């Protein structure tokens, strides 16, 4: 059973980790509202595989971690695209 503190830690780690930061950066790289969440979601799917799948730790990656990471990546991509639309008029 997952506790609320574990869930908040997973969400916070995804926001401050690779899906959040790189999702915003990739969202700012494009002005297209459809491409930005796709790129953010792709980073959200790949980041648990790249950073979380250590064979030495033997810790399984749960479906909750994948879903939280993907949702955070999608939202971060949209936020990055919104920053690009509102901030840069070039």
N, C-alpha and C positions, 0 to 999 in steps of 0.2 A: 504494500500500500504506500502510495506516494503522499508525503505530508505537504502541507502548504508551504513550508519553508524550503523544501526541496524544489517545488515548482517555481517559487519566486527566485531561487538561486539559478535555476536553469534559464529562466527568462532573462534575468539580469546578466548572466554570463553570455547569452546570445546577443544581447543588445550591445554590450561592451566588447564583445569578441569579434571574430571575423565576419559573421553574417551582418552585424549591425554597421560596422565601420566600412567594410568593403561594399556592402549593399548601398550605402549612401554615396560612396565614391563612384560606383558604377551607375547609379541613378543620376548623378550629376554629370556624367559623361554623355548622356543622351537627353534630348528634349522630347522624345517620344514617350507618351504615357503608357504604351503597351510594352515596349521593349524594356523599360526600367524595372517593372516588377518581375519580368521573366529573368533578367540578369540577376536580380537580387534573390529570387527563388532558387536559381541554379547555384549560387554561392551558398545559400542556406542548406541545400541538399549535399553539396560537396564538402562543406566544412566539418561535419561530424565524421565523414569518411577519412578526410585528410588528417585532422587534428585529434580526433577521438579514438581512432582505431589502432591503438598501440597493442602490439602483440605481447609485450613484456608485462603490461598491466593486467591483461586478461579481464578487462571490464567490458561487459556488453553494452552496446549502444541501443537504447530502447526506442520504441516508436514515438514516444512522447518527445524525446530529444530531437528526433528528425522533424516532427511536426512543428515544435516551437522554433527551431532554427529556420525552417522554411518560411513560416509566417513572419518571423522577425526580418528575414531577408527580403520578403516581398514588401513589407511595410517600409523598410529602410530604403529600398529602391524607389518607392513612391515619394518618400520624403526628400530624397536626393533630387528627384525630378522636379518636385515643387520648389526646392531651393533654387534650382537652375532657372525655372520659369520666373520666379519672383525677383531673384537677385540679379541675374545677368541678363541684360537686354541687348546682347550682341548676337 
